[in-house]
Amino acid sequence: MTMPDLSHDLTGKLLIAMPGMEDPRFAGAVIFLCIHSPDQAMGLMVNKPMEEVTFQELMEQLDIPKRGAAPTVPVCFGGPVEMRRGFVLHSPDYAPRGEEALRVDHRFAMTGTLDILEDIAGGRGPMRSLLVLGYAGWGEGQLEAEISRNDWLTADATPELVFDLAMGKKWDAAVQSLGINPLMLSSEAGHA
């Protein structure tokens, strides 16, 4: 396996937690990186469903009326930072009212306003989306150090993996996208 080039931008890539991840909040995590720069990184876990809250319950708590059939938007634990703050990771076919979405690349965008939740509930939202509560954040050099320590693998993100796969299958699929059998990964780092 080649070492990742940590000098390039990982925005729009996936971070895949290695089996030896010591932080239990990130064990088995697949994180979509929305922002990566020399001084910071911000990502959203896309494979940790929040069992205690559904999209419908959240809409009721926010007093957002649904119109028509109830949308089935997965709600994920996005990370340990600002867990009361919500983000919608979505396909780029949606244009938010008033505010710009963060256009990650030509396949993904992120919006953090109530307008998108109202539009989803009203049947005017993006074709594909995940609602994420909280996020994962890193300061200058922190993510690069974690990758160098073999805490994370990096992989290309696809809309199919991020939006369409069952939550419990995303980690295996992300590892397999690198041509690696997940059973071959060890929690022990090798030393020469």
URWOLIN-V898966 format. One record per residue. N is the residue number from 0. SS is DSSP state (~ for helix, > for strand, _ for the rest). OMEGA is omega in radians with two decimals (* if undefined). Layout:
# URWOLIN-V898966
n: <N/N>
ss: <SS/SS>
omega: <OMEGA/OMEGA>
This chain:
# URWOLIN-V898966
n: <0/1/2/3/4/5/6/7/8/9/10/11/12/13/14/15/16/17/18/19/20/21/22/23/24/25/26/27/28/29/30/31/32/33/34/35/36/37/38/39/40/41/42/43/44/45/46/47/48/49/50/51/52/53/54/55/56/57/58/59/60/61/62/63/64/65/66/67/68/69/70/71/72/73/74/75/76/77/78/79/80/81/82/83/84/85/86/87/88/89/90/91/92/93/94/95/96/97/98/99/100/101/102/103/104/105/106/107/108/109/110/111/112/113/114/115/116/117/118/119/120/121/122/123/124/125/126/127/128/129/130/131/132/133/134/135/136/137/138/139/140/141/142/143/144/145/146/147/148/149/150/151/152/153/154/155/156/157/158/159/160/161/162/163/164/165/166/167/168/169/170/171/172/173/174/175/176/177/178/179/180/181/182/183/184/185/186/187/188/189/190/191>
ss: <_/_/_/_/_/_/_/_/_/_/_/_/>/>/>/>/>/_/_/_/_/_/_/~/~/~/_/_/_/>/>/>/>/>/>/>/>/_/_/>/>/>/>/>/>/_/_/_/>/_/_/_/_/_/~/~/~/~/~/~/~/_/_/_/_/_/_/_/_/_/_/_/_/_/>/>/>/_/_/_/>/>/>/>/>/>/>/>/>/>/_/_/_/_/_/_/_/_/_/_/_/>/>/_/_/_/_/_/>/>/>/_/_/~/~/~/~/~/~/~/~/_/_/_/_/_/_/_/>/>/>/>/>/>/>/>/>/>/>/_/_/~/~/~/~/~/~/~/_/_/_/>/>/>/>/>/_/_/~/~/~/~/~/~/_/_/~/~/~/~/~/~/~/~/~/~/_/_/_/_/_/~/~/~/_/_/_/_/_/_/_/_>
omega: <-3.14/3.09/3.13/3.04/-3.04/-3.13/-3.12/-3.08/3.12/3.10/3.13/3.12/3.05/2.92/-3.14/-3.13/3.06/-3.12/-3.13/-3.12/-3.07/-3.13/-3.06/3.11/-3.09/3.13/3.12/-3.04/2.90/-3.08/3.04/-3.13/3.12/-3.11/2.98/3.10/3.14/-3.07/3.11/3.01/3.14/-3.14/-3.12/3.04/-3.07/-3.09/3.14/-3.11/3.06/-3.10/-3.01/-3.14/3.07/3.09/-3.13/3.13/3.11/3.11/3.11/3.12/-3.12/-3.11/3.08/-3.11/3.04/3.11/3.12/-3.11/-3.13/3.10/3.08/3.13/3.11/3.06/-3.08/2.91/-3.05/-3.12/-3.00/-3.11/3.10/-3.05/3.09/3.14/-3.11/3.08/3.02/3.00/-2.99/3.05/-3.03/-3.14/-3.10/3.07/-3.10/3.09/3.02/-3.08/3.07/2.95/2.99/3.12/-3.10/3.05/-3.07/-3.11/-3.02/3.02/3.12/3.12/-3.10/-3.13/3.09/-3.12/-3.10/3.10/3.08/-3.14/3.09/-3.14/3.13/3.12/-3.13/-3.07/3.13/3.12/-3.13/3.12/2.99/3.01/-3.04/3.10/-3.07/3.11/3.06/-3.12/3.13/3.05/-3.08/3.06/-3.06/-3.14/-3.14/3.11/3.13/3.10/3.11/3.11/-3.09/3.03/-3.04/2.84/3.05/-3.13/3.04/3.08/3.01/3.08/3.14/3.14/-3.06/-3.00/-2.92/-3.09/3.03/-3.09/-3.08/-3.12/-3.01/-3.11/3.12/-3.12/3.13/3.11/3.14/3.11/3.09/-3.10/-3.09/3.01/-3.11/3.14/-3.12/3.13/3.14/3.06/-3.13/3.07/3.12/3.11/-3.14/*>
